């Protein structure tokens, strides 16, 4: 489970750090930098993924520096942190990737640094001035791990945490795109890496093939998928492939089954189908990033939908979610978890820089100054709990937009 991501000099983010929960929410106006932050984390993962699995052709060596802030020439630096449990001890894990241009060489270079802290001992492992094809993150600890603990289980846990960086995916799930790929293309075969993990980089295009795969080969995954989807739409009975087309079957009463194809399914149910399928995979992504989670979802379903994602996450043990939203119906569901929400603003006067603020910390300051109604807010262990209606009022009053 990741605890923190830090992004420096990537697009509009000069220096942004967020702490991750099981569900982390980003809010802010259009063009504020929310998508840039998700793309930075996704970009980080793609680079790492190319060193574990077959290289992703979407990353071009000569274009690495094109992601730098247009007004700054400093290094792009991407970092992540986590805690690893080993023999009842917490091991602090930090991995940093730097992308830069050497002063006397126009070739783009990368450096990586892995830091492990156990008890009072700190170990650093570095790979300097390499190119994108010679990252050695999965070899960094080498035999030096013996300095900490001479056990295979320890090395495996560290290795797994490094490898989890390669399993972070960013999705939007446009309903029309899902409709375009709602027929089974028998010429497409799923690809698996050496860990028997399905390559889901093009999930939109593959979701029908993945559905067929888990229905035929992974009974537990299929049962979870249907359970998640039925909790979203109780009248749904099953999904089937008919004449190479994915169809949804509903019980409309009196045991009368009616089938609909993707063209007749609502945007919300299509999105829920894709997300539930993704979450039911036997080997889930370490982090799933979803843009505008409320799109297509009826407001009355938001609470249930987010509760379902929280259940899937299981406190981050199965996967972690980073969500973006423009909807007060989503924000109000975080009224007891304001430390999981970040506001993103584009500061044009500061050189078009995205500033990211933790909502809990911002509202705590306002509360101490008497800006929140006393009867609507309570602070417990440093976290504010605000009545849902009061948080909605703050949204519509524009106060959240100024934080």
VOKE-854585 format. One record per atom (N, C-alpha, C, CB): x, y, z negated. Coordinates in steps of 0.1 Angstrom, whole numbers, plus 5000, padded with zeros to 4 digits. Each point is the difference from the previous one (the first is absolute). Glycine has a CB too. Example, Ala and Ser with C-alpha at 12.3 -4.5 7.8 and 13.67 -1.06 7.14 Angstrom:
! residues 2
513249434922499150125000500950125000498149884988501550235019500950115000499250114992501249945022
***
This chain:
! residues 403
500849885000499250125000500950125000498149884988501750215022500750135001499550104989500549965025500550114969499650104991500150145005500749854982500250175029500250135004500650005015500450074976499250035031500650035014500450145000498549835011502750204995500550135001500450025015500850014976498750115030500350035014500750145000498049865008503150144999500750135001500350035015501049974977498650155027500350065013499449925012502150094990496749855007499349935011498850085004500749774991499350285021498950085006499850124990498949805012499950214983499750124991500449984986498150055015502449834981500349974986501550024998498149844999502350274994501450034996500449914988499850245009499349754982500349914988498749974993502350114997497249775006498749964994500249874993498850115018500749884970500049884992498649974994502550044994497149835008498749964995500249874992498850115019500549884970500049874992498849925005501150114980499149765022499049925006499349924989501349985021497450014980499149924992499549885009499350204984499749735011499449905008499350075012499749844980499550275017499450095010500650144998497949855002502750205008500550145000499350085010502249934991497250195006499250085009500750135003498049904991502150135022500550135005498850085005502349905006497650234989499050095005500650135005498349904984501050175024500550135005499450035013502249964989498050165016499350055012500749935012499450224989499949805023500649955012501450075002497749965010503249964996501350065004500850044987499150085022500749854967500750044988501349914998497850084990502249815016501249914999499749864994501350214997497449765001499749874995500449895009498050104988501749915025500449905010501549995001497950045012502850074987501450005001500749924989499950235011499549784977500549924989499849855002499550194985499349775020499849865003500949965011497650024993502650065017500949965011501549994995498450125016502049964975501349994994500249864994500150254996499049714996500049874993500049895010498950104980500249915030499949905011501350005008497650035001503050085002501350015007501149934992499350225011500749804976501049944991499849845001499950204985498949765015499749865000500449945014498250034984501650045027500349945013501549985002498050125009502849984985501449985001500549884993500350255002499249734986500349894991499649875007499950144979498849865026499549885007500849955011497850084994502850025014500849965011501349924996499150205011501349814976501249934996499649864993501150224997497749765001499549874995499449925011499650104977499749965031499249935011500550065014498049964984501350005026500450055013499850155000499349785011501650294995500050155000498850055007502450014999497050104994498850065006500450105011498849984978500750005034500550085011499550154999499949795014499250234977499550144998501050094994497749914997503450044997501050084994501250015009499349934977501050195028501150025009501250064993498450025019502749924982501250044993500350155002500949775002499050285011500450135003498950114995501249915020497750044976498950094996499850014985498949955021502049994971499850004985500050144995501149784999499750315005500150134995498850095004502549984999496749985011498950085005499050024989500449925023499650004967499050014989500450104989499449765004501850304998500450104990499050125001502449925001497550154987499350135000500650095011499449984975499850085033500450085011500950124996498049935012501950124976500750124995501249964992497950135001502449744997501149964991500749895006498750074980502649925018500949905006500649914990500550165018498949834970500649914990499649865003499850184983500849735010499849855002498549974997502449954994497149955013498749944997500449904989498950035023500449974966500249904989498749944996502150134992497949745007498849934996500349914989499150015024500249994965500349924988498749934995501950164995498449734998498949944993500549944987498849955022500450044968500349944987499049904996501250224994499249694997499149914994500649944987499049955023500349974970500549934989499849855002499450194984501649745014500049855002500049934987501250025022497949894975499949924988500949885001497750084996503249904995500949895000500449964986500950065023498649824973500349954987499650104989501949865009496950194992499450094990500850145000499249804987501550235023500750125001499650085012502049904988498050235012499850095011501250045007497950084989502249895024501250045008499550125008501149765000499650354999499750125009500649975013499850164980499449865031500449985013499850125008499549764999501650295009499950125008500749975013499850154980499649885031500649995013499950135008499549755000501650305005500050135007500749985014500150134978499249935032500549995013500250155005498849785005502450255000500350135005500350005015500950074977498550025030500250015015500650145003498049845004503150165002500750135002500950005013500050034975500550095027500950025012501350044995498150065015503049864987501350044995500550135006500549754996500350334997500450135006500949995012499950084977500849815025500950005012499649895010501950094986496949865012499549895009498550025002501849844991497850165021498650025003499249874998500650185016500049714980499349884998499250004987501749885014497150084986499249994988500649894991497950095012502249944975500549904991498949984988502450065006497749834988499249964989500849954988498149955015501550084973500649944988498949954991502050165002498349744991499149944991500649984986498749895019500550124971500549984986499049934992501450215002499049694992499149924991500550024986499449835018499750214973500450014986499149914991500750245004500049684987499349924991500550034986499849825017499250204974500350034986499449904991500150245005500749694987499649894991500650034987499749835018499550194971500550044987500850135002500149764992501150245004500850125001501050005012499850034975500149875033500949985011499450055013501049804989499750285019499650055013500949955011499050204989500449745021500849955011499550075013500449784989500550275019499750065012500749925012499850234989499449755021500549935012499850095012499549774990501550265018499950095011500449955013500350184984499149875027500449965013500150145008499049764999502150295003500250145005500250005015500950074978498750045028500350045014499849885010501750164991497149795008499749895009499050045011500549834982499250095028499050045009498749924997501750055018497349974989498749944996500049855002498950205007502149755000500149855003500949934990499650055024501050034967500949934990499750034986501850025017496950014980499650014986500149874994498450195005502049804982500349884993499249994987502349995011496550084989499350014987499849864994499050215008500749695000499749874994501349934996497949995014503250064989501349944996500750094990500249895022499350224974500750104992500549944987498650185010500549744984500449954986501049895001497750064992502449875020501049905002500349924988501050155016500349824981500349924988500150094988501249845015498750294987500150094988498849994990501250165015497749774990498949984991500449924988498450025019502749904982500549924989500450094988500849835017499650294986500350094989498950034991501650115015497249874990498850034992499449874994499550205014500349704995499449884995500249895010498250134988502449775008500449895009498849905001502450024993496650035013498849915002499550035014499449994976500149905030499350025014498850084998501049785008498250204981498750064999500250165000499149804987502050245006500250155000500350055014500949984977500049955030500450055014498749995009502449924997496849985001498849995008499050114998500349765000499650294987499150104997500550145006499349884979502050145020500550125006499950005015501650024981498749875025499949985014498550025005502049845000497150114992498550015004499650144999499649774992500950314998499650144999500650085012500049984975501249995029500650075012499149965012502350004990497349885011499349955012498650065000501349795000498150244988498750065000500050145006499549874979501650205022500050135007499749975015501750094984498649805021499749975014498649965003502349925002496950074987498649965001499050114996500749764996499550365009499250124997499450045014501450084980497349935020499350035013499050114999500349765006499650325004499150115001498949985011502050154993496849875003498949975009499050124999500349754997499050275014498850095001498749935002501650185008498549715000498849925003498950085006500649854981499750215030499050075008498949905005501750185007497149844990498949905003500049975015498750084981501550025028499949985014501249915005498950225002502249804991501149915004499849864996501550194997497849794991499749864996498949945010500550064976498650035029499049955009500749965013498350144990502749935014500749975013500749874999500350245004500149724984500749874999499249894992502150135000496649885002499149914993499849875007498850194991501849795020499949875007501349924999498450105016501549774983501249924998500749985013498849884981502550175019500849985011500949884998500050255004499649655004500749874998501450005005497849895002502650225004501450015005500950064989499250025023500250024966500750064989500249894989499150245005502149744992500349914989500750074988500249815016499450164972500650074989501449964998497850014989503050095006501449974998500250004985500750105022500349824973500349984986501550024998498049854996502450214993501450014997500449884992499950255000501449754996500549894993499449974987502150045011497250064983499349984987498649965003501450174989498249795023498749965004499050114998500649764995499850365007499150124998499650045014501250074978497549965024499550045013500550145003498049864997502550165015500450145004498750085002502249915011497650194981498750075000500350155005499049854982502150185024500350135004499050065010502449954997497049965011498950045009498749934996501650035019498050004968498949934994498750035008501150014978498750115026498850045007499749905012500350244993500849745014499949915012499949864997501350175012499149794976500149864997498949954990502450025004496750074992499249964988499049895004500250234992499449755020499149895003500949875000498550155014502749854991500949895000500349964986500950065022499350044969500349974986498849944994501650194999497249865004498849944994499949855004498950225002501349755011500049865004501049914993499250085023502049984975501149934994499649964986501650125014497949984978499749964986498849924999501050214992498149805017498849914999500449865003498550195007502449795002500449865004501149944991499450065023501450034971501249954993500150044985501150015022498250094974500250044986498650024993502250125006497349774989498750004994499850104989499949765006501150244985500050104989499950145004501349844986499550195024500050145006498750035006502549995004496949915003498750035007498950024990500849865019499350064970498950024989500250134994500049754996501250305001500250134994499550115010502049914987498350075026499650105010498450015000502049955014497349944986498650015000499450054987500049815016500750164973499550054987500250154999500649784989500550275015500250155001498950065008502549974996497349985016499150065010498649994995501649945019498049954975498649994995499750094989500049765007501150274985499850094989499750145006501549874985499050165026499850135007498650005007502550035003497149865003498749995007499449864997500850155019498449844970499449884995499249925011499950114978499549965032499249925009500849935011498350174997503149855003500849945009500249854996501250215005498649705005500149864998501349945004497549985003502950065009501249945006500550085012499449784992501950205012500550055012500449885009500850214989498949805023500349895009500550055014498249874989502550045018500450035013499049935010502550024993496950065015499049955010500450065013498149984983502249935027500450045013501250104999497749965009503350004983501250084998499850134993500949895020497950144975499750134994499749984985499150095022501450004970499750004986498650054997502550034995496749894998498650054997499849984985499249935023500050164971499650014986498649944999501550204995498349714996498649944998499450044987500749805014498150254986499350054988498749924998501050235004498749764983498749954996499150124997501049794990498050235019499150124999498749974993501050085021499049804972498849964992499449885007499750244992499649684999499349885005501049915007497850135002503449874994501049915006500250025015499549834982500250295022500150035015501450065002497550045002503449895005501350055003500050085013501049804988499750315012500150085012501550035002497750114996502849895016501450025003500250135007500449755001500750324996500350135007501549995003498250134988502149935024501450015003500650144995499649855021501750174982500650124995499450135004502149875000497350135012499450135005498850044992500749945023498649964970498850034992500350014985498749885018502650104978500350014986500450144996500849765001498950284987500350144996501550024998497850014989502750115012501450034998500549954987499750205015499449824974500449964987500249854998498850204992500349725014500249864999501249955008497549984997502750085015501249975007501350024993498750055021501350074972501250044992500149904988499850245007499149734987500149914988500449865005498250134989501449835023500449875005501549995002497849985011502850134995501450005002500850004987499650125022499949974969500850014987499949874992499550255000499349695000499849884992500849885006497750084993502449925020500949905007501450024996498449985019502150154981501350034997500349964985500050195017499149844975500249974985499949854997499150234995500349695014499849864997501249915005497550045000503450035007501249925004500749934989500350165019500249734983500649924989501350084995499249785010501550284999501150084997499750155004501749805003497950274987499650145003501150095001497949964988501950165019501150105000500250054986499450075023501949974974500350064987499250134997502349895001497650195010499250124999499250025013501850114985496949925013499150035011499650144999499149775001501250315010499750145001498850025009502450074995496650005000498750015008499750155001499249774993500650285019499650145002498550024999502050035015497650074979498650044999499149884997500550195016499749764972499349884996498550015001502049954985497550175014498550015000499350005013500350134980500549885031499450015014499249875003501950145007496849894996499149895003499449934988501349965020499150084968499549934988498950094993502249894996496650065003499050084993500450044986498249885014501450244982500450054987499549914989499950235009499049714993499549914989500849874999497750095004503249885006500849885000501550034995498649915019501750224980501450044997500549934987499650225012499549804977500449944987500349855001498750184989500449755018500149865001501249965009497549984998502850105012501149975009501350024993498650075020501650044973501250024992500249904989499850245006499149724988500149904990500449875005498250114988501449865025500449885007501550015003497749975010502850144994501550015003500849994987499450155020500049904969500749994988500149854995499250234994499749705009500049864997501049925008497650024994502550025019501049935009501450034995498450025019501850104977501450044996500449924987499650235010499549764981500249934987501250074993499149785009500750354988501050084993501450005007498849944979501150055035501250005008500749875001500250234993499349665001500749875001499949955014499549964976499350065031499949945013500450105011498149874992501550265006500450105010499750134994499649865020501050254985499750144996499450075011501950004983497250105014499450085011500450144998498149845001502250235010500150145001498950055009502550004995496650085000498850045008500150165002498649804991500850245020499750145002498650035001502250035011497350094985498650025001499750155000499649794988499350255018499550145000498650004993501350055021498349844972498749994995499950014985499549865020499650234975499850004985499549874995499550255002499849675006499549884996501149904996498050035015503149984992501249924997500750064988500349935024499950204976500850064989499349984986500850175016497949844984499349984987500249864994498350175008502049735000500249874995501449994993498549915018502350194983501350004993499950094987501249965022497650074974499950104988500749954988497850075010502349804988500849944989501449965003497849924991502650115021501449965005500650125008499349755000500650374994500550125007501549995002498150134990502649795002501549995003500349925012500350024975498649925031500249925013499750095012499449794988500350345010499650085011501150115002497549964995502850075017500950115004499450095010501949854996498250285002499650105010501150045009498350084984501549945028501050035010499650135007500649765004500450344996499850135006501150035009498750084980501149995031501050045009500350154997499349845018501950194977500450144996500750065012500249944976499050145032500550065012501150114997497849955011501950124978501050114997501349954995498150144994501949735002501349944995500749925011499049994977500550035035500749935011499349885005502150094992496649915007499249885004500449874992499650115023500349904964500449894992498849954992502350104997497649775003498949934993500449994985499249875021499950184970500249994986498949904995501050244998499549674993499149904995500050014985500549845019498350174976499850024985499149894994500250255004500249704985499249904993498750074994502149864995496850095008498750074996499950004985498949935022501549964972499850004985500950114993499649755002501650265003500950114994499550145003501949845002497550185010499550135004498850034991500949975024498249944975498850034992500250014985498749885018502350054977500450014986500450144997500849764999499950315010500450144998498850095000502249955011496950024998498850085001499149984987500049995025500049894970499249974988500650074988499449775010501950234989500650074989499850155000501749824999498150235012499750145002498550034998502050035015497249874983498650024998499250005012500550124980500149835031499350015013499049895003502050115008497949794983499149895002499050004988501749865013497150114990498950004990500449884990498250095016501849954971500449914990499249875000500850204986497949815016499149884999500249915012498450134987502449915023500149915012501349935001498550165012502449874979501449945001500549954987500450165019500449734982500649944988501449955004497849934990503250095002501449965003500349884991500750235007499749664999500449884993501349955005497649944997503450064994501449955003500550085012499549774991500350365009500550085011499350015013502149954989496849975012499249995012498650074998501349795007498350305001498750064999498949915005501150235002497849774991498849935005498950115001500749774989498950255024499150105003498649945005501950165006497049894989498749965005500050015015498950074979500549835028500049995014499450135007499949754998499050294996499350125005500950124999497749904994503150114995500850124998501250005010499450004976501149885028501049995009499550035014501249834987497650135016499350045013499950155001498849785000500850284989499850155000501350075002498149984984503049975011501350055002500450005015500749934976498949965030500349985015499250105008500449764996498350265001499250095008500350154997498249825000502350204988500450144996501350045006498749974979502049935027501350035007501150004990498850145016501049824972501150004990501049895003498550094983501149805021500949895003500850035012498449844991501050245018500850045012501150104998497949965012502150104976501050104996501149944992498350185002501549704993501049954991501349955007498149934985
***
